[in-house]
Amino acid sequence: MTQKPVALTLGEPAGIGGEISLKAWETLRAELPFFLIADAKHMQTLAKQTGVPIKVIAAPREAASAMEHALPVLDHPLPAPVVSGAPNAQNAMEVVAMIKRAVDLTQSGQACALTTNPIHKKALQDGAGFAFPGHTEYLASLANVERPIMMLSAPELRVVPVTIHIAISKVPQILNAKLLEQTIRVTHKAMIADLGISSPRIAVAGLNPHAGEEGAMGGEEIDFITPTLNKLRAEGMNLAGPMSADTMFHAAAREHYDLAMCMYHDQALIPIKTLNFSAGVNTTLGLPFIRTSPDHGTAFDIVGQNIADPQSLIEALRTANEMAKHRGTL
């Protein structure tokens, strides 16, 4: 393999990131190159426990040749020992630094894309003063991007929530025409540039039951959702909706669109996690670099048992590599 590798960050050292990275290498070793930014000593311990070899590399360019024999690891030492299932705030600064390092390597062209293992936000807040709700917002800050978009994807479905990690009671206060239009524009552009879909078909859910039923169950559809869609349709975008969310996710309905845009978190995530819980991928759209992530957390309750499922990470790495082909960063 001569293509540029995907940069993968360890995430929370006490979580399952190291284990699933080793397992992902076993599956992808002949398919695509990637390297893990992690503490080499920690990864050597995990390698002995799992029986999967690692190879410490000095630079990303060495990853492709190392892939055949071992998981390439770009050493990033941690100040404190790692205890499985017990996050240590003393390591928080370096966990954040690993993310920043991966972004720098990706933006400089040494890596074709970035994939991130799950972090533990409280440990980062306690040890590094991490002032972001999560990866997405931190990456947007590094890239000086005002409005990053979260897309969740699986073979059966792609979804984008317009509002994300806010209380359901706050959704009507935050959701407006400007936010909806901006989300659609960023998503539409990314579907062309990063997903290779030349004429994206986007189905847009309503906010209220039955998409408001002509105002009988809420006025947001009439007030700004439909006018926003009509404005963008006039520019040539293929947009369906606003649609009743309870009828847009069955198999026959999904055949008519490439992505479903939803008004709030659970409206988007419940259907995709119901359809495919283990292979979901979190992608951040609207960044100047490609970023994907497995759609799960640190799983402290199963760390060290060698039972963590790597499928979501495998799909995240595949998605990053495929997006790099479309964007031309390989």
C-alpha positions in Angstrom: 0.0 0.0 0.0 1.4 3.4 -1.0 -1.5 5.6 -0.1 -1.5 8.0 2.8 -2.7 6.5 6.1 -5.6 7.5 8.3 -4.5 9.0 11.6 -6.3 7.2 14.6 -6.2 8.6 18.1 -6.3 6.5 21.2 -9.0 8.4 23.0 -9.5 7.7 26.7 -6.5 5.4 27.6 -8.5 3.5 30.2 -11.3 2.7 27.7 -11.6 0.2 24.9 -9.8 2.4 22.3 -6.6 0.4 22.4 -8.2 -3.0 22.3 -10.5 -2.2 19.3 -7.6 -0.5 17.5 -5.7 -3.7 17.7 -8.7 -5.7 16.5 -9.3 -3.3 13.7 -5.8 -3.8 12.4 -6.5 -7.6 12.2 -9.4 -6.9 9.9 -8.0 -4.0 7.9 -4.3 -4.9 7.6 -4.5 -5.7 3.9 -7.2 -3.2 3.1 -6.1 0.3 4.1 -3.2 1.8 6.1 -3.7 3.6 9.4 -1.6 4.4 12.4 -2.5 4.8 16.1 -1.3 7.8 18.1 -0.9 6.3 21.6 1.5 5.6 24.5 3.7 2.8 23.1 4.3 1.2 26.5 0.5 1.0 27.1 0.0 -0.5 23.7 2.7 -3.0 24.2 0.9 -4.2 27.3 -2.3 -4.5 25.4 -0.5 -6.3 22.5 0.7 -9.0 24.9 -2.8 -9.4 26.4 -4.5 -9.7 23.0 -1.8 -11.4 21.0 -1.9 -8.7 18.3 1.5 -7.2 17.5 2.4 -3.5 17.3 5.2 -1.7 15.6 6.4 1.7 16.8 6.9 4.1 13.9 8.7 7.4 13.7 6.4 9.1 11.2 3.1 8.5 9.4 4.9 7.6 6.1 6.1 4.4 7.7 2.6 3.2 8.5 1.8 1.6 5.1 4.9 -0.7 5.1 4.3 -1.6 8.8 0.7 -2.6 8.3 1.4 -6.0 6.9 3.1 -7.2 10.1 1.7 -5.1 13.0 -0.4 -2.2 14.1 1.7 1.0 13.5 1.9 3.1 16.6 3.2 6.7 16.7 4.4 7.0 20.3 2.9 9.7 22.4 3.9 9.0 26.1 1.4 9.5 28.9 2.6 10.8 32.3 0.6 8.4 34.5 0.1 4.6 34.3 -3.1 3.4 32.6 -5.5 1.4 34.8 -8.3 -0.3 32.7 -11.7 1.2 33.4 -10.3 4.0 35.6 -9.7 7.3 33.8 -6.8 9.3 35.2 -7.1 13.1 35.0 -3.3 13.3 35.0 -3.3 11.9 31.5 -5.9 14.4 30.2 -3.5 17.0 28.8 -1.8 14.4 26.6 -5.1 12.8 25.5 -6.1 16.3 24.2 -2.6 16.7 22.7 -3.0 13.5 20.8 -6.1 14.8 19.1 -4.3 18.1 18.3 -1.3 16.1 16.9 -3.5 14.0 14.7 -5.2 17.1 13.3 -1.9 18.7 12.6 -0.7 15.6 10.8 -3.9 15.4 8.7 -3.9 19.1 7.8 -0.2 19.0 6.8 -1.0 16.1 4.4 0.9 13.4 6.3 -2.4 11.6 6.9 -5.3 11.5 4.6 -8.0 11.7 7.3 -8.6 11.5 11.0 -10.5 8.9 13.0 -10.9 9.3 16.8 -11.5 6.7 19.5 -13.9 7.7 22.3 -12.9 10.2 25.0 -14.1 10.6 28.5 -15.2 14.1 28.8 -15.1 14.4 32.6 -11.5 13.3 32.8 -10.6 15.9 30.2 -12.5 18.6 32.1 -10.9 17.7 35.4 -7.4 17.3 34.1 -7.1 19.6 31.1 -9.9 22.2 31.7 -11.5 20.8 28.5 -14.2 23.4 27.7 -16.0 21.5 24.9 -19.0 19.2 24.9 -17.0 16.7 22.9 -14.7 15.9 20.0 -16.8 17.7 17.4 -16.8 21.1 19.1 -13.0 20.8 19.9 -12.2 19.9 16.3 -14.3 22.8 15.0 -12.4 25.1 17.3 -9.1 23.9 16.0 -10.3 24.4 12.4 -11.9 27.7 13.2 -15.3 26.4 11.9 -18.4 27.9 13.4 -20.9 25.2 12.5 -19.8 21.6 12.4 -22.4 19.0 11.4 -22.7 15.6 13.0 -23.7 12.8 10.5 -24.4 9.3 11.7 -24.2 6.6 9.0 -24.7 2.9 8.6 -25.2 0.8 5.5 -29.0 1.1 5.9 -29.2 4.9 6.7 -27.5 8.3 7.0 -28.9 10.9 9.4 -28.1 14.4 10.4 -29.7 16.0 13.5 -30.1 19.8 13.2 -29.9 20.2 17.0 -27.7 17.8 18.9 -26.9 17.6 22.6 -29.5 19.9 24.1 -32.6 19.3 26.2 -35.7 18.5 24.2 -37.4 21.5 25.9 -34.8 23.8 24.3 -35.1 22.5 20.7 -38.0 24.8 19.7 -36.1 27.8 21.1 -32.9 27.0 19.2 -34.3 25.6 15.9 -34.9 28.3 13.3 -34.7 29.0 9.6 -31.1 30.1 9.7 -29.9 27.1 11.5 -31.8 24.7 9.3 -30.6 26.4 6.1 -27.0 26.3 7.3 -27.2 22.7 8.2 -28.7 21.7 4.9 -26.1 23.7 2.9 -23.1 22.2 4.8 -24.6 18.7 4.5 -25.4 19.0 0.8 -21.9 20.3 0.0 -20.2 17.5 2.0 -22.4 14.8 0.4 -21.1 15.8 -3.0 -17.4 16.4 -2.0 -16.9 13.7 0.6 -19.5 11.0 -0.2 -19.3 11.2 -4.0 -23.1 11.7 -4.4 -23.4 14.1 -7.3 -27.1 14.9 -6.7 -27.9 14.3 -3.1 -31.5 13.4 -2.1 -32.3 14.7 1.4 -35.5 13.9 3.3 -36.3 16.5 6.0 -38.3 15.5 9.0 -40.8 17.8 10.6 -40.4 18.9 14.2 -44.0 18.0 15.4 -46.0 14.8 15.2 -47.3 14.2 11.6 -45.1 17.2 10.5 -47.5 19.5 12.3 -50.6 18.3 10.4 -51.1 21.6 8.7 -50.7 23.6 11.9 -53.0 21.4 14.1 -50.0 20.0 16.0 -47.5 22.8 15.8 -46.6 25.7 13.6 -42.9 25.3 13.0 -43.4 23.5 9.7 -45.5 26.3 8.3 -43.5 29.1 9.9 -40.0 28.3 8.7 -39.3 24.6 7.8 -41.3 24.6 4.6 -40.3 28.1 3.5 -36.6 27.2 4.0 -37.0 24.0 2.0 -38.7 25.9 -0.8 -35.9 28.4 -0.9 -33.3 25.8 -1.3 -35.4 23.8 -3.8 -35.5 26.9 -5.9 -31.7 26.7 -6.0 -31.8 23.1 -7.3 -31.5 21.0 -4.2 -33.5 17.8 -4.1 -35.3 18.1 -0.7 -38.3 16.1 0.4 -40.4 17.2 3.3 -41.2 18.2 5.9 -42.0 14.6 6.5 -43.7 12.9 9.4 -40.8 11.2 11.3 -42.9 8.1 12.1 -43.2 7.1 8.5 -39.9 8.0 6.9 -37.6 5.3 8.2 -39.1 2.0 7.0 -37.3 0.2 4.2 -39.5 1.4 1.3 -39.2 5.0 2.4 -35.4 4.9 2.7 -35.1 3.9 -0.9 -36.1 7.4 -1.9 -33.4 9.4 -0.2 -29.7 9.4 0.5 -29.8 11.1 3.9 -32.5 12.0 6.5 -32.3 15.3 8.2 -33.9 15.4 11.6 -34.8 18.2 14.0 -33.4 16.8 17.2 -31.0 14.2 18.6 -33.2 11.2 19.3 -35.3 11.7 16.2 -32.2 10.9 14.2 -30.3 8.5 16.4 -33.1 6.1 17.5 -33.8 4.9 13.9 -30.2 4.4 12.9 -29.2 2.7 16.2 -32.3 0.5 15.9 -31.4 -0.5 12.3 -27.7 -1.1 13.0 -26.4 -0.7 16.5 -22.9 -2.1 16.0 -21.7 -0.6 12.7 -22.7 3.1 13.1 -20.1 5.8 12.2 -20.0 9.4 13.5 -18.7 11.8 10.8 -18.1 15.5 11.3 -19.1 17.4 8.2 -18.0 21.0 7.4 -14.4 20.6 8.6 -11.4 21.3 6.3 -10.2 17.8 7.0 -12.0 14.4 7.2 -13.0 13.1 10.6 -14.9 10.0 11.6 -15.4 8.1 14.8 -17.1 4.9 16.1 -20.6 5.6 17.4 -20.1 4.4 21.0 -18.3 5.4 24.2 -15.4 4.2 26.3 -17.2 1.1 27.6 -15.3 1.1 31.0 -17.5 -1.9 32.1 -15.9 -4.3 29.6 -12.3 -3.0 29.4 -9.6 -5.7 29.9 -12.0 -8.6 29.0 -11.0 -8.7 25.3 -14.7 -8.7 24.3 -15.1 -5.2 22.9 -16.6 -5.2 19.4 -14.4 -3.3 16.9 -17.0 -3.2 14.1 -17.9 0.5 14.5 -14.3 1.5 14.5 -13.6 -0.7 11.5 -16.4 1.1 9.6 -15.2 4.5 10.8 -11.7 3.8 9.4 -13.2 2.5 6.1 -15.5 5.6 5.9 -12.5 7.9 6.5 -10.5 6.2 3.8 -13.4 6.3 1.3 -14.1 10.0 2.0 -10.4 10.7 1.4 -10.7 9.1 -2.1 -13.6 11.4 -2.9 -11.9 14.5 -1.5 -8.5 13.6 -3.1 -6.4 13.5 0.0 -5.0 10.0 -0.3 
